[in-house]
Amino acid sequence: MFLAQRLSNISLNKRHLLGISRNLSQQLDHYNPLLDYTPSLSERTILLVGDGDLSNGAAMTEIINNARPDVKIVASVLESEVMHNNVYKDSMRNIDLIRENGHEVKFEVDATCLEESFGYGSIDRIQWNFPHWRGKTNNRRNRKLISDFFTCSSGLLSNGGQIHLALMNHQGGLMAKTNSEWKSSWLSPIYAAENGLLLSHLKPFQPAYNLSAYQFRDRSFNAEKKAFMHLFTKCENLQFKAPEDIQMYSYFSLFIALPTPANNNGTPTRQSDQLWSNGQILDEKFVFEMLKDKIPDGIRIEIKPFRILRQQNPDDEHSAGEWKVVEYQVVIFGESIPITSKDAESYKKAVEDEIQMQTRGTKRGGWNAAHIVPSSLLQSRGW
């Protein structure tokens, strides 16, 4: 009797998931779990973490078997199997369907300690839909959750592997229009970049399964509107470019002293023996090529129009008057490789070292490179 009931449940669930499969295939502009978003990778193993009542895993195995039978899915949850059966009414039905379709279910898997359950480089895609700290909480705890997840999961990815993270718009923060909006998000691209992962795609996401895992209870939540799948890629060979509207960026001011004229006696001042000429310093193309030489491939560079500043040099040796200093605003974007604040500061230092060698009298900028923020904030700076 018990076996017959479970087989009946599987049959009912299959009919339900067939409708889900059709729904997913119609989401042309939305996130499509059937696609390989990394050109160099043919995904073979997909790990689902924090999978609630396992309805997402059940739906995924059904559509994967129809379209990509070469792919293996491992659906995992934090609860033990006994606890999962007790909490979720569809638990056994979803477990049976996943296993019947030839895939795997794992219990007691902590998404912040994945290295305890899986080997290095063994996973092609890790997906976590709507992570959230247990119960009501503030952003600090959710950021810690996301940070720990990226730290433990990045090493499990194969070359070119990806993490797919579903978040609500305000949690992702990539459409923030102000710094305060960005700072109130969960900062997932920052934590991903610190672990060598580039935000490579952003897709609207319409869940086509039962959202019934709210605060470790069989209780639904609403994610019908403004949900996005954030795709983070382990970049090794600059294999593709992230769209410009989702690239993370930093910027810094670059100061270059112009040559001073000869003094009143016609004797050139010390600054006139510099290696760069006035014309070169004022040539944005020349400065851009210098930046490209010092900043690695995969980082996109923009230069904002320069302005000429004046500063009085207190050194008597330069009594010819005021020095003129050119200020450039340099904006650097994570296009094919991720960018962190530490990276931005190191690029700034490398560029300033070159300027120190090629000019006389140039002082280093007194400000660090700006914190990493999304491209949506460019407009707030008038760029």
VENLINBEL-V274922 format. One line per field, one symbol per residue. ss: DSSP state (H for helix, E for strand, - for the rest). psi: psi as a letter, one per 20 degrees, with the letter a starting at -180 (. if undefined). burial: 1 if it has 24 or more other C-alpha atoms within 12 Angstrom, else 0. A space follows every 50 residues. Layout:
# VENLINBEL-V274922
ss->???
psi->???
burial->???
This chain:
# VENLINBEL-V274922
ss->-HHHHHHHHHHHHHHHHHHHHHHHH-------------------EEEEE- ----HHHHHHHHHHHHH----EEEEE----HHHHHHH---HHHHHHHHHH ---EEE-------HHH------EEEEEEE---------HHHHHHHHHHHH HHHHHHEEEEEEEEEEEEHHHH------HHHHH----HHHHHH---EEEE EEEE---------E--E---------EEEEEEEE---------HHH-EEE EEEEEEE------------HHHH----HHHH--HHHHHHHHHHH----EE EEEEEEEEEEEE---HHH---EEEEEEEEEEEEE------HHHHHHHHHH HHHHHHHH--------------EEHHH-HHH--
psi->ggghghhggggghghghhhgggghiimgirpoiiqoiohipophppppql kcjjhggggghghghhhmiipppopqrhqrhghghhgphjghghgggghh jjaqpprlooijlhiiiqrpjiphpppoplqpqpaprrhghhghggghgh ghhhiiqrpjrqpoopqqghhgjijpirhhggiiaikhhghghikkppoh qopqpoplronkmolkqmpqrokhqkqqoppppophklirpqqhijpqrr rqpppppqqqrqahjjpqrhiijrhprghghiohgghghgghhipqqioq pqpqprqprppppiphhmjibqqppppqopppqngiqqprhggghhgggg ghgghhhirpipqqqiqrqqqprqiiighijj.
burial->00000000010011011101100110000111111111001111111111 11111111111111100000111111111000011011011111111110 11111111111111101100011111111111100000000110111111 11111111111111111111111111001001101111111111111111 11111111111111010100001001111111111101011101111111 11111111110000000010110101010011010011011100111111 11110000000000000101001111111111111111111011101110 110110011111111000111111111100000
